[in-house]
Amino acid sequence: MFSYTLPKFSQQFLIAHYILICSRSVLFNGLAHLEVRCWLSQKRVNCFGVLGRRYGLAYHCSMELQNDLLLRVLKGEQVPRPPVWLMRQAGRILPEYRALRAEAGSFINLVRRPEWAAEATLQPVEALEVDAAIIFSDILVVPEAMGLPYELIEQHGPRFPKTIRSEADVRALIFGDEAAQRLSYVYEALQLVRQRLAGRVPLIGFCGAPWTLFCYMVEGQGSKTFSKAKAMLYRQPELAHELLQRITHTNIAYLRRQVAAGAQVLQLFDSWAGALAPQTYQEFAVPYIAQIVDTLRGEVPLIVFAKGAWFALAQLANTRPHALGLDWTVTPAFARTQVGPKIALQGNLDPCALYAQPEQVVRATREMLRHFGIRHIANLGHGVYPDTPLEGVYAFIETVKVWRYSHHT
Ligand code: 1CP
């Protein structure tokens, strides 16, 4: 497999072919159009070296998605059952992930090498047979690309040796497309995964929402109170807005490049949304999420998951994402009253429910499915915990996969 910049003749050939595929796709399949457009905008195609580099150019044609449940729910279409995937599905719950991580030597090595990141992404698709893949990476690669490298300390979590304290620190950050360009390993991993998925399931790209990335950049690590990050909001609101805006510009450039590399859905993780009061969230988080959703919603469907932000569901719905993720503290009925009938809801079984016996997991999952009804993407209320028994994970996924709306109306 190799990447090759096209000679002029082949570019013309491709453009002619593009027009052909486009006209077909207008009629039959919007996805083909999107894919070919992405190739052309990159001025590169991924070629299979079947006929030799010089003479043969068999290009990777747009693959029909075999399982498009997730995309259909995000478009508001009716489906026979909800799609299911798990936040943090790639990771320590899988023995094959633990083996790959040992081979890589560290989590950061694993993330930075596209070959390994692609393998970690595909592992849960193969082992758990979920309805979507999510690119194996981390939200912390964005602060790193902006100039704040992170490390991952065993049993402790991420840590940033350098943090943001002053106006000079904010001004020294790299941002926008210049920062996004530094994440080429993520884009290469996305391209590899799309080739290897060969249309089996859609591929989700992601980033941390601006407020959550701001927390790590100011605190330097996770926190119970986020008091340093919140102190900046109250003491230096203008500086806080400047930093949030720089993160937002970077996120937009980063997500655009993820889409060009093959991401078919995007999710924003606002993991520390619940640390803010409603009016503070409205001022410092929602406008930046709105900018991201506004800029990208015409390209691919977006899911916004703001953990702990039950109080902001209506505000988040106004940013017009295709779906909102819910944690386990919210009832589906409450969420529906806040967001209206059109936006899909994703979630929200308590990840700890998977520690129970499989029969109990089946019961809890069915109850969740009943309460959500249609326009639902089955998931947990947060990432799956690393010590979750695999029987619980299988019971959850299997229960969703055999569920049929037609049997439960
Ligand atoms: O092997 C290991 O021990 C590393 C554990 C690990 C993994 C598997 C980390 C460190 N990150 C990841 C991958 C990851 N992170 C994915 C992969 C794709 C998938 O879902 O399968 C995703 C989407 C993330 C996103 C992420 N990273 C979030 C948002 C989601 C959430 O959990 O709220 C956050 C907050 C992070 C930061 C982070 N990275 C790693 C850890 C342990 C954490 C959380 C630390 C903290 O609580 O502050």
Boltz pocket constraint, residues with backbone or C-beta under 6 A from the ligand:
constraints:
  - pocket:
      binder: B
      contacts: [[A, 86], [A, 87], [A, 88], [A, 89], [A, 90], [A, 91], [A, 92], [A, 101], [A, 107], [A, 134], [A, 135], [A, 136], [A, 137], [A, 138], [A, 139], [A, 140], [A, 152], [A, 156], [A, 157], [A, 158], [A, 206], [A, 221], [A, 222], [A, 223], [A, 269], [A, 271], [A, 383]]
      max_distance: 6.0
